[in-house]
């Protein structure tokens, strides 16, 4: 799948100043479905807490997704009585759909949501959004599984929550601790780039958004929360768990196949030290060494197992050649994906061919060591053969890493299929070819928002991995994610901008 995109960078994260003027800095969304009983107490309690503790202007948005009881009436009454409350109605169910629609239309620079039951203690709200306001992080989540969290809930929900997060860690390599806590926040400029890539419209929406954000290199801040289980929750646990597992499979398949255009959002915000050209510090060397050592260790065990099996049916040279050939193909594929981060099928055949050349060098080293052993002893013991092969493989491994890094998977090869995103790292002097990508400035903020921000049609799902081009620098003026996404493209030293010619 093509992931081509137009040039451009999003502005660096900046601290959002408080003051008096037109836009609330925080929009807290409460998605509801048939919550006529709990909605009013929740909104009143949240509004009182924000008025008392939050130093910025704020808005509370009730996102009613197709309620069939009196929830819409309660929402409109609260909107009429409280200036900071807005009501928004969708005719289709789905928490993810409600959040995407309201977040895409909101004009607040920081967007958050929480469940209507207020299971999470509200004292965690300011710590949740503070890293986003300060410009430190891109997303923030509440975690019930952090060591300092204080949680009261039954063993069934505890087991399901921990099992689900273990599945995410094992299958999608997720590093965040709690994907399902209904207490999250995101910067609006990040949401406008991230939301078009999220397909789910239900409960898996949170997990999919976090996995994509983490894989793209965005910073996720975690806040330990105090959480009390709601015994009257209407969530259908079995159905939700089934849908979540389907979502895990779908996202894992997209990541493994390289169909997610992560190059559109990889570290576009701020000055990332990993992108700097620092003298005498090879880029990515430490991470690549760790990955290569792990893959190499597993490949060596695989090779020794194969050698022991093949040795039962042939001579040592034949067993060594076959075992090394099979393990070399597996080693090249694993290093391609895990160590050097090459995704997709582009260039895979060429990489395997180059890997076979490296295999030939390793074969020469190991075969030469076996020949020397056989010359020294006419009938060496099997354990001696293994010891000699281990020593030869260590030497071949060092040489293999050097060849992989410098020749097979070079950092700046012109025909490299990987996408390397280059962000602007000099905020005071942006690139000449992106004059519209200036850092967005939020002026002083008001204590009372005036215009209704959601005069827009309900969101209509499109293909989640759509790669339509978007204009840089116009994010702040958009009302829909469909025309508010800035895309990035691979940049190489030989690239030129036709607008400057």
ZAMARGU-4260 file (C-alpha; in steps of 0.2 Angstrom, whole numbers, plus 5000, padded with zeros to 4 digits):
<rodrens>
0) 5000/5000/5000 | 5007/5017/4995 | 5011/5029/5009 | 5017/5044/4999 | 5014/5060/5007
5) 5017/5079/5004 | 5031/5088/5012 | 5028/5097/5028 | 5031/5097/5047 | 5019/5100/5062
10) 5024/5113/5074 | 5034/5109/5089 | 5025/5107/5105 | 5024/5123/5115 | 5017/5128/5132
15) 5000/5135/5131 | 4998/5152/5140 | 4983/5155/5151 | 4973/5172/5150 | 4958/5180/5143
20) 4952/5177/5125 | 4943/5166/5113 | 4946/5147/5116 | 4945/5136/5131 | 4962/5127/5133
25) 4954/5110/5138 | 4939/5101/5131 | 4933/5086/5142 | 4922/5074/5133 | 4910/5063/5142
30) 4903/5049/5130 | 4886/5043/5135 | 4873/5030/5130 | 4857/5029/5140 | 4864/5038/5155
35) 4849/5048/5161 | 4852/5044/5179 | 4871/5047/5181 | 4874/5061/5168 | 4868/5076/5178
40) 4878/5072/5194 | 4893/5068/5184 | 4893/5085/5175 | 4889/5095/5190 | 4903/5087/5200
45) 4916/5088/5186 | 4911/5107/5183 | 4913/5111/5201 | 4930/5102/5202 | 4936/5111/5186
50) 4930/5128/5192 | 4939/5126/5209 | 4955/5118/5203 | 4959/5121/5185 | 4968/5137/5181
55) 4963/5138/5162 | 4947/5140/5153 | 4938/5124/5150 | 4923/5116/5141 | 4913/5100/5145
60) 4906/5091/5130 | 4892/5078/5132 | 4894/5066/5117 | 4877/5057/5116 | 4879/5042/5104
65) 4861/5037/5100 | 4854/5036/5117 | 4835/5030/5117 | 4830/5037/5135 | 4830/5055/5141
70) 4848/5057/5140 | 4847/5070/5126 | 4835/5080/5136 | 4846/5080/5151 | 4861/5085/5140
75) 4852/5100/5133 | 4846/5106/5150 | 4864/5106/5156 | 4870/5115/5141 | 4856/5129/5144
80) 4860/5130/5162 | 4879/5130/5162 | 4889/5141/5150 | 4904/5129/5150 | 4894/5114/5145
85) 4890/5109/5127 | 4879/5094/5121 | 4882/5085/5105 | 4871/5071/5098 | 4876/5057/5086
90) 4863/5045/5078 | 4875/5030/5079 | 4882/5020/5094 | 4900/5018/5097 | 4911/5027/5110
95) 4926/5028/5098 | 4914/5036/5085 | 4908/5049/5098 | 4926/5053/5103 | 4933/5055/5086
100) 4918/5066/5080 | 4919/5078/5095 | 4938/5078/5095 | 4939/5081/5077 | 4928/5096/5078
105) 4934/5104/5094 | 4944/5120/5094 | 4952/5117/5111 | 4971/5113/5110 | 4970/5100/5123
110) 4956/5086/5122 | 4952/5074/5136 | 4938/5061/5140 | 4932/5052/5155 | 4918/5039/5158
115) 4902/5046/5165 | 4903/5035/5181 | 4918/5045/5187 | 4926/5029/5193 | 4943/5039/5192
120) 4946/5052/5205 | 4946/5069/5198 | 4961/5074/5207 | 4971/5066/5193 | 4964/5077/5179
125) 4976/5091/5181 | 4991/5079/5182 | 4984/5071/5166 | 4983/5086/5155 | 4998/5096/5163
130) 5011/5087/5152 | 5001/5091/5137 | 4999/5110/5141 | 5017/5111/5145 | 5022/5104/5129
135) 5031/5089/5136 | 5020/5075/5130 | 5008/5071/5115 | 4996/5060/5124 | 4992/5056/5142
140) 4983/5041/5150 | 4977/5036/5167 | 4984/5020/5173 | 4975/5008/5186 | 4990/4996/5185
145) 5004/5008/5190 | 5012/5004/5207 | 5006/5019/5216 | 4988/5018/5209 | 4974/5014/5222
150) 4961/5003/5214 | 4945/4995/5221 | 4937/4982/5210 | 4932/4964/5209 | 4944/4949/5205
155) 4935/4946/5188 | 4938/4963/5181 | 4955/4964/5188 | 4960/4947/5180 | 4952/4953/5163
160) 4961/4970/5163 | 4978/4962/5167 | 4976/4948/5155 | 4972/4960/5141 | 4987/4971/5144
165) 4998/4956/5144 | 4991/4951/5127 | 4995/4969/5121 | 5013/4968/5127 | 5015/4950/5120
170) 5007/4953/5103 | 5009/4971/5099 | 5024/4975/5110 | 5014/4989/5119 | 5024/4997/5133
175) 5010/5007/5141 | 5002/4999/5156 | 4983/5002/5155 | 4974/5003/5138 | 4957/5002/5144
180) 4956/5015/5158 | 4942/5028/5153 | 4953/5043/5157 | 4964/5050/5143 | 4970/5066/5135
185) 4978/5071/5119 | 4984/5087/5111 | 4973/5093/5096 | 4987/5094/5084 | 4992/5076/5087
190) 4974/5070/5087 | 4971/5078/5069 | 4986/5068/5063 | 4982/5052/5073 | 4963/5050/5071
195) 4962/5046/5053 | 4973/5031/5056 | 4961/5024/5069 | 4948/5012/5062 | 4939/5006/5077
200) 4923/5015/5083 | 4919/5006/5099 | 4929/5001/5114 | 4945/4996/5105 | 4947/5014/5099
205) 4958/5018/5114 | 4970/5004/5112 | 4972/5006/5093 | 4976/5025/5095 | 4989/5021/5109
210) 4997/5007/5099 | 4999/5018/5083 | 5005/5033/5093 | 5018/5023/5102 | 5024/5014/5086
215) 5025/5031/5078 | 5037/5037/5092 | 5025/5049/5100 | 5027/5052/5119 | 5013/5045/5130
220) 5013/5051/5148 | 5005/5039/5162 | 4997/5045/5177 | 4993/5034/5192 | 4975/5035/5197
225) 4963/5031/5211 | 4949/5021/5204 | 4933/5013/5211 | 4924/5000/5201 | 4906/5005/5196
230) 4895/4990/5200 | 4881/4996/5189 | 4892/4997/5173 | 4882/4992/5157 | 4898/4987/5148
235) 4896/4969/5141 | 4912/4961/5146 | 4912/4946/5135 | 4907/4955/5119 | 4919/4969/5123
240) 4934/4957/5126 | 4929/4948/5109 | 4929/4964/5099 | 4946/4969/5107 | 4954/4953/5103
245) 4948/4955/5085 | 4955/4973/5085 | 4972/4966/5092 | 4973/4954/5077 | 4969/4967/5064
250) 4981/4980/5071 | 4995/4967/5073 | 4992/4961/5055 | 4993/4979/5048 | 5009/4983/5058
255) 5017/4966/5052 | 5012/4970/5034 | 5018/4988/5034 | 5001/4994/5028 | 5000/5008/5042
260) 5008/5024/5036 | 5017/5028/5052 | 5029/5039/5042 | 5016/5052/5042 | 5017/5055/5061
265) 5034/5048/5066 | 5041/5061/5079 | 5035/5076/5070 | 5034/5086/5086 | 5049/5096/5093
270) 5067/5093/5093 | 5071/5074/5095 | 5089/5071/5100 | 5088/5055/5091 | 5087/5064/5074
275) 5102/5075/5077 | 5118/5073/5068 | 5131/5071/5083 | 5149/5068/5079 | 5157/5052/5084
280) 5140/5044/5090 | 5133/5032/5077 | 5114/5034/5074 | 5104/5020/5082 | 5120/5010/5086
285) 5115/5005/5104 | 5097/4999/5099 | 5103/4990/5084 | 5117/4981/5094 | 5104/4975/5107
290) 5092/4969/5094 | 5106/4961/5084 | 5112/4952/5100 | 5095/4945/5104 | 5092/4939/5086
295) 5109/4932/5085 | 5108/4922/5101 | 5091/4915/5096 | 5098/4911/5078 | 5114/4902/5086
300) 5102/4891/5096 | 5092/4888/5081 | 5108/4884/5071 | 5115/4872/5084 | 5098/4863/5085
305) 5097/4861/5066 | 5115/4855/5065 | 5112/4842/5078 | 5097/4836/5068 | 5106/4836/5051
310) 5121/4828/5059 | 5111/4812/5061 | 5109/4810/5043 | 5125/4816/5035 | 5143/4822/5038
315) 5148/4837/5048 | 5151/4849/5032 | 5134/4845/5025 | 5125/4847/5041 | 5134/4863/5044
320) 5130/4870/5027 | 5111/4866/5028 | 5109/4872/5046 | 5118/4888/5042 | 5108/4891/5026
325) 5091/4889/5035 | 5096/4899/5050 | 5104/4913/5039 | 5087/4916/5030 | 5078/4917/5047
330) 5092/4928/5054 | 5091/4940/5039 | 5072/4941/5040 | 5072/4944/5059 | 5086/4957/5059
335) 5077/4966/5044 | 5061/4969/5054 | 5067/4969/5072 | 5085/4976/5072 | 5085/4989/5058
340) 5066/4993/5057 | 5063/4989/5039 | 5044/4986/5036 | 5034/4980/5021 | 5040/4968/5007
345) 5050/4981/4997 | 5068/4976/4995 | 5065/4960/5004 | 5072/4949/4990 | 5087/4960/4988
350) 5090/4960/5007 | 5089/4941/5007 | 5102/4940/4993 | 5114/4951/5002 | 5111/4941/5017
355) 5116/4925/5008 | 5132/4933/5003 | 5135/4936/5022 | 5130/4918/5024 | 5144/4913/5012
360) 5157/4922/5022 | 5150/4914/5038 | 5150/4897/5030 | 5168/4900/5025 | 5173/4903/5043
365) 5164/4889/5050 | 5168/4876/5037 | 5187/4882/5038 | 5186/4879/5057 | 5179/4862/5055
370) 5192/4857/5041 | 5206/4863/5053 | 5198/4852/5067 | 5197/4837/5056 | 5215/4840/5051
375) 5221/4840/5069 | 5210/4825/5074 | 5204/4811/5063 | 5188/4808/5074 | 5184/4823/5085
380) 5170/4822/5098 | 5153/4829/5095 | 5156/4841/5109 | 5172/4847/5102 | 5164/4851/5085
385) 5151/4861/5094 | 5164/4871/5104 | 5174/4875/5088 | 5158/4880/5079 | 5152/4892/5093
390) 5169/4901/5092 | 5168/4902/5073 | 5150/4908/5074 | 5155/4922/5087 | 5168/4929/5074
395) 5155/4927/5060 | 5142/4936/5070 | 5153/4952/5073 | 5157/4952/5054 | 5138/4949/5050
400) 5133/4964/5061 | 5146/4976/5052 | 5140/4970/5035 | 5122/4971/5039 | 5124/4989/5046
405) 5135/4996/5032 | 5130/4986/5017 | 5113/4977/5018 | 5103/4989/5029 | 5113/5006/5027
410) 5106/5021/5036 | 5105/5032/5021 | 5104/5021/5006 | 5096/5029/4991 | 5086/5013/4988
415) 5082/5010/5006 | 5063/5005/5008 | 5062/5012/5025 | 5055/5029/5028 | 5066/5041/5038
420) 5056/5056/5044 | 5066/5072/5045 | 5058/5085/5057 | 5063/5103/5059 | 5075/5105/5073
425) 5078/5124/5073 | 5061/5132/5080 | 5068/5149/5077 | 5072/5146/5059 | 5060/5134/5050
430) 5065/5127/5033 | 5063/5138/5019 | 5052/5126/5009 | 5038/5125/5022 | 5034/5143/5026
435) 5016/5139/5031 | 5022/5126/5045 | 5024/5140/5058 | 5022/5135/5076 | 5004/5137/5081
440) 5001/5151/5094 | 4987/5151/5106 | 4983/5168/5113 | 4976/5172/5130 | 4961/5161/5133
445) 4944/5166/5140 | 4935/5161/5155 | 4919/5159/5145 | 4918/5151/5128 | 4906/5159/5116
450) 4903/5151/5099 | 4896/5133/5098 | 4911/5123/5091 | 4902/5108/5084 | 4892/5115/5070
455) 4897/5101/5059 | 4890/5085/5051 | 4892/5069/5060 | 4908/5059/5056 | 4907/5047/5042
460) 4920/5033/5043 | 4933/5032/5029 | 4947/5020/5025 | 4958/5020/5041 | 4974/5020/5031
465) 4969/5033/5018 | 4984/5043/5012 | 4975/5059/5005 | 4987/5074/5004 | 4984/5088/5017
470) 4991/5106/5019 | 5004/5110/5032 | 5001/5125/5043 | 4982/5125/5042 | 4978/5113/5056
475) 4972/5126/5068 | 4959/5132/5055 | 4951/5115/5051 | 4935/5108/5059 | 4936/5090/5052
480) 4951/5078/5052 | 4948/5074/5034 | 4957/5090/5029 | 4967/5093/5044 | 4981/5080/5043
485) 4999/5085/5039 | 5009/5071/5030 | 5027/5069/5030 | 5038/5060/5017 | 5055/5052/5017
490) 5068/5065/5014 | 5085/5061/5007 | 5101/5072/5005 | 5098/5071/4986 | 5080/5077/4987
495) 5076/5095/4980 | 5060/5105/4982 | 5053/5110/4965 | 5046/5126/4972 | 5064/5132/4975
500) 5070/5128/4957
</rodrens>
